[in-house]
């Protein structure tokens, strides 16, 4: 397993990669894409994130998420 970026991308290593991600195909949710780990961040992640993005939505700040988690924990620990 090797983390690759645009500066050290090695096609031979990608071809021999044994670790794969299973990702639901954004173009056809009935299919799953098998993507080599070595090439995921460099080649596939930007495309998949763009296709799955919800227009007009922004991610919650980590502080907000943490507060929500703590609130839920307190609620269920009572």
Secondary structure, DSSP 4 states (H G I P E B T S, - for coil): -----TTS--HHHHHH---EEEEE-TT-TT-EEEEEHHHIIIIIHHHHHHHH--TT--PPPHHHHHHHHHHHHHHHH-
